[in-house]
Amino acid sequence: MIRLTIIAALVSAAAALAAMDDAAFDSVLESPQEFGRLFEDFERENHRGNSGGERAMRFRAFAKHAKEIAQHNHGSYSWREGLNFFADMSDEERVSHLGLNVTNAVRNVVRLEKRQEGSVPSRKSWIDEGAVTPVKDQGSCGSCWAFGAMGTLEGVYKQATGVLRNFAEQQMLDCSYPSRDGCGGGWMRDGVLSVRDAGQLASAVDYVYEARDSECRAAGKRNSMVGADVENYVELEEGEEYTIQALAIRPLTVTIHVLDTFFAYTTGIYRDTTQTSFPNHALTAVAYTEAYVLVKNSWSASWGDRGYIKIARNYNGCSFHRFVGYAVLTNLGDDTNESDAATDYTPDDPCVDTFSACREDWCNFTLINERCPVTCGRCEGDDGDDGDDGDDGDDGDDGACPSGTIRCDDGVCRHEHMCH
């Protein structure tokens, strides 16, 4: 118990849970003193200033969600759950982070011809193509529709011009619905067509996101979409085969019905089989493999797998493939500006530590060992356990590093920023 207390004191509440195996976390749940300390760590990490009755309410919500997470992680599931900033929220507060509104939505569905088996690549990553911006945060404004739409717009613009732009969701939020509050929900097509109507799109730096709907100020902002114009937003027929066929060509807006398991997702391949009807949240699909579709969310990099979630293939739960679409550009010209920063997320590189508090003496904890392969010595390649690091069989000092990494001074393959 002392060891767990030390861990909880050194790292955040969410990281403390990651550092514990399931049995250790169970012991914290069973100890009022230790669990109280975990909640206090969570409050500090998330800057909660609650007092009195509100703090008691949030503690009850935190305890409820922590127990649900522990129960899930003891089960035979393909994904794991953990504590994050949603852990002490009420259902109403959680819903405010969604925002897909399908009521009276006008759809423009295109029919794709089925491509012959084998003509669609088995995997594709728009992250590898430099067409995905870093994870963003919509906050407690129901503007997921704008972030989901902007993900495909940024991707197709990079594809068309060779330049990655970090465009302004705030412009979509302000300009799509003049007569109502866009934080109350919206539709992706409305956001993309509002850019067409404005004739320009500002950058996120020039038109800063405020998490509230304000007066449309597009006309007073510098145009960052100089290499193309928006022509349309189209949607696909429902079905995974159409999603994959289109995702092989461009990033897509996708939607899902968010359940409690989704809020708590941390790692693994998500496959909640709960039957749902209409989606309530919009995101951006940016890659796929034979096993999953990689989806970028808009709840900051502190949620999920550094802001991403892997949705299982051959799965239609949570209405995942129901509303899928993408932006169409025209009048392609030159954009001679430098690209904005791309995401540094790497979903399948086991030779990068993905936990902020890796320590060798914690490597006996399963989750630490999984998230700290460099610290725990699983990436050297000379010890007979190369961690499936993607090398071509040459594990010597001259062997090639996995795609997207370099060999650091200590001889270990990591992403460049991890070498310093």
Legacy VTK file of the C-alpha trace (Angstrom):
# vtk DataFile Version 3.0
C-alpha trace
ASCII
DATASET POLYDATA
POINTS 420 float
0.000 0.000 0.000
2.883 2.377 0.732
4.270 1.727 -2.750
0.924 2.624 -4.338
0.752 5.816 -2.297
4.185 6.826 -3.554
3.128 6.189 -7.144
-0.064 8.184 -6.702
1.895 11.051 -5.185
4.386 11.186 -8.046
2.051 10.968 -11.003
-1.410 12.161 -11.944
-4.573 10.303 -10.970
-4.964 8.907 -14.472
-1.299 7.964 -14.648
-1.476 6.385 -11.203
-4.204 4.078 -12.437
-2.083 3.180 -15.467
0.823 2.366 -13.178
-1.227 -0.130 -11.193
-2.194 -3.571 -12.264
-5.830 -4.545 -11.760
-5.251 -6.118 -8.352
-3.447 -3.012 -7.099
-6.235 -0.725 -8.247
-8.772 -3.000 -6.574
-6.928 -2.513 -3.298
-7.146 1.258 -3.704
-10.882 1.019 -4.298
-11.227 -1.028 -1.118
-9.282 1.473 0.997
-11.220 4.691 1.796
-7.957 6.421 2.702
-6.112 5.498 -0.494
-9.127 6.187 -2.687
-9.566 9.578 -1.040
-5.971 10.414 -1.912
-6.557 9.335 -5.488
-9.569 11.653 -5.702
-7.540 14.536 -4.253
-4.846 13.926 -6.889
-7.546 13.952 -9.550
-8.936 17.264 -8.258
-5.507 18.895 -8.349
-4.713 17.556 -11.795
-8.000 18.789 -13.255
-8.043 22.085 -11.343
-11.281 21.353 -9.553
-12.248 24.025 -7.034
-15.347 22.349 -5.688
-16.645 22.801 -2.185
-19.446 21.518 -0.035
-22.263 19.681 -1.737
-20.756 19.855 -5.235
-17.552 18.148 -4.096
-19.577 15.386 -2.475
-21.541 14.921 -5.712
-18.356 14.727 -7.751
-16.778 12.268 -5.346
-19.800 9.984 -5.752
-19.525 10.221 -9.548
-15.774 9.573 -9.373
-16.289 6.499 -7.190
-19.026 5.165 -9.465
-16.926 5.539 -12.608
-13.783 4.151 -10.969
-15.648 0.990 -9.962
-17.068 0.622 -13.480
-13.572 0.993 -14.932
-12.137 -1.620 -12.586
-14.944 -4.033 -13.434
-14.388 -3.526 -17.162
-10.635 -4.049 -16.932
-11.203 -7.377 -15.186
-13.299 -8.551 -18.132
-12.294 -10.123 -21.412
-12.426 -7.017 -23.593
-10.214 -5.812 -26.424
-9.772 -2.353 -24.902
-8.939 -0.888 -21.522
-10.493 1.977 -19.633
-9.094 4.544 -17.231
-9.742 7.681 -15.238
-9.731 10.959 -17.123
-11.333 14.397 -16.787
-14.777 12.868 -17.383
-14.496 10.741 -14.234
-16.265 13.164 -11.869
-18.781 14.580 -14.357
-22.526 14.144 -14.354
-24.272 12.670 -17.389
-25.443 16.159 -18.392
-21.889 17.521 -18.270
-20.586 14.661 -20.357
-23.231 15.213 -23.015
-22.076 18.828 -23.396
-18.868 17.443 -24.949
-20.789 15.848 -27.821
-22.906 17.869 -30.245
-23.964 15.922 -33.330
-27.480 17.008 -34.304
-29.109 14.859 -36.988
-32.506 16.566 -36.670
-33.543 18.041 -40.043
-30.042 17.440 -41.422
-29.826 17.739 -45.200
-27.812 14.875 -46.650
-25.970 14.567 -49.969
-25.241 10.877 -50.403
-22.929 9.627 -53.160
-22.948 6.046 -54.380
-19.525 4.485 -54.679
-18.991 1.642 -57.071
-17.784 -1.416 -55.219
-14.113 -1.912 -55.964
-12.786 -5.371 -56.664
-11.361 -7.287 -53.748
-7.677 -6.505 -53.444
-7.915 -3.122 -55.157
-8.185 -1.296 -51.815
-4.948 -1.388 -49.772
-5.073 -3.415 -46.575
-3.956 -0.412 -44.552
-3.614 3.330 -44.976
-2.453 6.137 -42.688
-2.999 9.815 -43.391
-0.799 10.501 -40.377
2.081 8.998 -42.343
1.136 11.320 -45.213
1.409 14.384 -42.931
-2.259 15.196 -43.465
-3.434 15.264 -39.837
-3.097 18.190 -37.435
-2.529 17.715 -33.680
-5.485 16.725 -31.497
-7.705 19.656 -30.519
-10.133 20.292 -27.667
-13.748 21.329 -28.191
-14.314 21.765 -24.464
-17.839 21.775 -23.047
-19.298 23.211 -26.262
-21.267 20.777 -28.426
-19.152 21.590 -31.487
-17.894 18.102 -32.389
-19.561 18.542 -35.796
-17.161 21.412 -36.580
-14.074 19.494 -35.445
-15.111 16.345 -37.302
-15.755 18.352 -40.471
-12.501 20.284 -40.155
-10.513 17.073 -39.913
-11.542 16.003 -43.401
-11.205 19.552 -44.746
-7.626 19.829 -43.465
-6.831 16.406 -44.896
-8.177 16.961 -48.386
-6.524 20.391 -48.499
-3.160 18.802 -47.703
-3.841 16.166 -50.311
-4.706 18.782 -52.935
-2.005 21.378 -52.238
0.744 19.541 -50.395
0.382 22.002 -47.516
-1.130 21.138 -44.136
-3.255 23.871 -42.625
-4.579 24.038 -39.077
-7.917 25.666 -39.848
-10.255 27.464 -37.452
-13.187 25.508 -36.047
-14.306 28.739 -34.396
-15.159 30.160 -37.820
-17.452 27.195 -38.509
-18.985 27.530 -35.054
-19.653 31.256 -35.475
-20.794 31.244 -39.089
-22.786 28.042 -39.673
-25.916 28.882 -37.665
-26.624 32.644 -37.515
-29.996 32.145 -35.803
-29.010 29.638 -33.088
-26.184 28.458 -30.856
-23.785 26.082 -32.574
-22.678 24.756 -29.176
-26.118 23.177 -29.024
-25.156 20.808 -31.838
-24.774 20.837 -35.591
-24.133 18.921 -38.790
-20.809 18.514 -40.589
-22.130 19.456 -44.014
-23.431 22.750 -42.643
-19.970 23.564 -41.325
-18.170 22.789 -44.586
-20.707 24.679 -46.705
-20.407 27.701 -44.405
-16.772 27.890 -45.514
-17.893 27.776 -49.144
-20.360 30.578 -48.498
-17.745 32.698 -46.704
-15.280 32.214 -49.569
-12.397 31.830 -47.153
-11.231 29.991 -44.063
-9.037 31.441 -41.331
-6.304 29.603 -39.485
-6.750 28.458 -35.901
-4.065 30.953 -34.875
-5.882 33.915 -36.439
-9.393 32.869 -35.389
-8.832 31.366 -31.948
-11.219 28.755 -30.595
-13.338 30.052 -27.705
-15.726 27.111 -27.043
-18.721 29.419 -27.473
-20.748 30.634 -30.447
-20.142 34.264 -31.307
-20.876 36.624 -34.191
-19.395 35.511 -37.515
-16.065 37.307 -37.983
-14.775 35.496 -41.073
-14.720 38.632 -43.233
-12.229 40.284 -40.907
-9.766 37.407 -40.835
-6.870 36.566 -43.129
-7.668 33.728 -45.529
-5.585 30.641 -44.854
-7.193 28.500 -47.576
-5.426 30.129 -50.501
-4.829 26.988 -52.552
-8.402 25.776 -53.073
-12.089 26.546 -52.660
-14.752 24.414 -51.025
-17.138 22.944 -53.565
-19.260 20.539 -51.541
-19.573 18.029 -48.721
-20.736 14.547 -49.637
-21.715 11.493 -47.603
-21.352 7.801 -48.213
-23.805 4.979 -48.205
-23.829 3.242 -44.841
-21.410 0.345 -44.495
-17.822 -0.400 -43.527
-16.823 -1.327 -47.079
-17.697 2.194 -48.247
-15.903 3.788 -45.295
-12.683 1.880 -45.987
-12.873 2.453 -49.726
-13.162 6.218 -49.196
-10.657 6.355 -46.321
-8.040 4.857 -48.618
-8.352 8.066 -50.656
-8.826 10.798 -48.017
-9.486 11.443 -44.293
-13.187 11.219 -43.438
-15.681 12.590 -41.001
-17.231 9.723 -39.040
-19.833 9.552 -36.294
-20.571 7.303 -33.340
-22.985 6.882 -30.466
-20.938 7.631 -27.355
-21.478 5.327 -24.381
-19.895 5.411 -20.916
-17.271 2.938 -22.145
-16.254 5.416 -24.842
-15.754 8.245 -22.331
-13.400 6.021 -20.304
-11.440 4.485 -23.229
-7.645 4.520 -22.927
-6.033 1.860 -25.144
-6.811 -1.141 -27.310
-9.407 -1.802 -29.991
-12.869 -0.539 -29.069
-15.812 -2.837 -29.732
-18.799 -2.095 -27.496
-21.628 -4.319 -28.729
-24.378 -2.313 -27.030
-27.111 -1.689 -29.578
-27.703 1.989 -30.337
-29.676 3.968 -32.878
-28.467 7.401 -33.909
-24.896 8.658 -33.459
-24.401 11.649 -31.174
-20.749 12.548 -31.781
-18.593 13.442 -34.804
-14.897 12.644 -35.244
-12.310 12.212 -38.004
-11.080 8.868 -39.356
-7.402 9.177 -40.278
-6.115 5.611 -40.802
-7.071 1.965 -40.939
-5.484 -1.469 -40.664
-6.903 -4.962 -40.989
-7.902 -4.755 -37.307
-9.187 -1.238 -36.701
-10.039 2.247 -37.952
-7.978 4.944 -36.228
-10.135 7.905 -35.244
-9.071 11.354 -34.074
-11.284 12.834 -31.370
-11.653 16.457 -30.196
-11.366 15.990 -26.429
-7.660 16.901 -26.121
-4.662 14.577 -26.041
-5.362 13.759 -22.382
-8.340 11.639 -23.418
-8.081 8.114 -24.815
-4.926 7.023 -26.596
-3.344 10.486 -26.707
-6.554 11.836 -28.234
-7.240 8.901 -30.575
-9.322 5.741 -30.448
-9.077 2.521 -32.442
-12.511 1.333 -33.605
-12.715 -2.364 -34.478
-13.084 -3.521 -38.073
-16.012 -5.768 -38.996
-18.030 -3.921 -36.393
-21.114 -1.782 -36.754
-21.866 -1.168 -33.085
-22.669 2.322 -31.865
-23.813 3.178 -35.438
-20.205 3.858 -36.393
-20.610 3.671 -40.183
-23.968 5.416 -40.377
-22.948 8.998 -41.276
-19.579 9.200 -43.046
-18.546 12.063 -45.300
-15.819 14.259 -46.715
-15.184 17.714 -48.121
-14.740 18.278 -51.864
-12.424 21.045 -53.093
-12.150 22.827 -56.436
-10.177 25.629 -58.123
-6.935 24.102 -56.944
-4.058 26.534 -56.973
-0.723 27.097 -55.269
-0.152 27.491 -51.555
3.483 28.506 -51.169
3.380 28.810 -47.385
5.030 26.342 -45.057
2.843 23.641 -43.576
1.519 23.918 -40.055
2.575 21.318 -37.503
1.299 17.773 -38.003
0.399 15.344 -35.265
3.236 13.281 -33.821
0.929 10.424 -32.820
2.199 6.957 -33.679
-0.357 4.188 -33.136
1.777 1.120 -33.738
5.337 1.975 -32.745
6.195 -0.093 -29.660
9.613 1.516 -29.333
8.400 4.844 -27.957
7.554 5.413 -24.293
3.961 6.668 -24.237
3.705 7.147 -20.466
5.009 10.361 -18.909
6.403 8.787 -15.719
8.292 5.692 -16.906
10.657 4.164 -14.340
12.613 0.920 -14.511
11.538 -0.181 -11.034
7.888 -0.003 -12.160
8.385 -2.311 -15.148
6.930 -5.251 -13.247
3.552 -3.526 -13.521
1.908 -4.794 -16.706
0.643 -1.469 -18.007
3.941 0.289 -17.301
5.790 -2.437 -19.175
3.428 -2.047 -22.133
3.687 1.756 -22.254
7.384 2.083 -21.409
9.165 -0.284 -23.827
12.251 1.930 -24.018
12.609 2.275 -20.240
11.833 -1.406 -19.721
14.424 -2.508 -22.291
12.125 -4.016 -24.905
13.446 -2.053 -27.908
17.145 -2.816 -27.962
16.802 -5.590 -30.546
19.970 -7.429 -29.429
18.477 -9.291 -26.486
16.276 -11.643 -28.435
13.141 -9.598 -27.764
12.797 -6.872 -30.326
9.215 -6.087 -29.334
8.131 -6.545 -32.944
9.760 -3.212 -33.673
9.230 -3.378 -37.394
12.839 -4.032 -38.367
13.522 -6.106 -41.424
15.429 -8.755 -39.493
18.690 -6.876 -39.050
18.714 -6.147 -35.343
22.310 -5.022 -35.207
23.490 -1.485 -34.692
23.176 -0.816 -38.412
19.608 -2.097 -38.672
16.905 0.189 -39.993
14.676 1.864 -37.421
10.898 1.620 -37.729
9.276 4.150 -40.051
9.091 7.616 -38.498
11.907 7.014 -35.975
15.646 7.598 -35.813
18.426 5.863 -33.885
19.231 7.988 -30.828
22.710 8.366 -29.360
22.083 5.452 -27.001
21.375 3.183 -29.987
17.629 2.898 -29.392
15.069 3.721 -32.120
12.722 6.505 -31.069
10.922 9.485 -32.583
13.375 12.355 -32.903
11.835 14.457 -30.138
12.212 11.503 -27.744
16.007 11.448 -28.210
16.570 14.691 -26.307
LINES 1 421
420 0 1 2 3 4 5 6 7 8 9 10 11 12 13 14 15 16 17 18 19 20 21 22 23 24 25 26 27 28 29 30 31 32 33 34 35 36 37 38 39 40 41 42 43 44 45 46 47 48 49 50 51 52 53 54 55 56 57 58 59 60 61 62 63 64 65 66 67 68 69 70 71 72 73 74 75 76 77 78 79 80 81 82 83 84 85 86 87 88 89 90 91 92 93 94 95 96 97 98 99 100 101 102 103 104 105 106 107 108 109 110 111 112 113 114 115 116 117 118 119 120 121 122 123 124 125 126 127 128 129 130 131 132 133 134 135 136 137 138 139 140 141 142 143 144 145 146 147 148 149 150 151 152 153 154 155 156 157 158 159 160 161 162 163 164 165 166 167 168 169 170 171 172 173 174 175 176 177 178 179 180 181 182 183 184 185 186 187 188 189 190 191 192 193 194 195 196 197 198 199 200 201 202 203 204 205 206 207 208 209 210 211 212 213 214 215 216 217 218 219 220 221 222 223 224 225 226 227 228 229 230 231 232 233 234 235 236 237 238 239 240 241 242 243 244 245 246 247 248 249 250 251 252 253 254 255 256 257 258 259 260 261 262 263 264 265 266 267 268 269 270 271 272 273 274 275 276 277 278 279 280 281 282 283 284 285 286 287 288 289 290 291 292 293 294 295 296 297 298 299 300 301 302 303 304 305 306 307 308 309 310 311 312 313 314 315 316 317 318 319 320 321 322 323 324 325 326 327 328 329 330 331 332 333 334 335 336 337 338 339 340 341 342 343 344 345 346 347 348 349 350 351 352 353 354 355 356 357 358 359 360 361 362 363 364 365 366 367 368 369 370 371 372 373 374 375 376 377 378 379 380 381 382 383 384 385 386 387 388 389 390 391 392 393 394 395 396 397 398 399 400 401 402 403 404 405 406 407 408 409 410 411 412 413 414 415 416 417 418 419
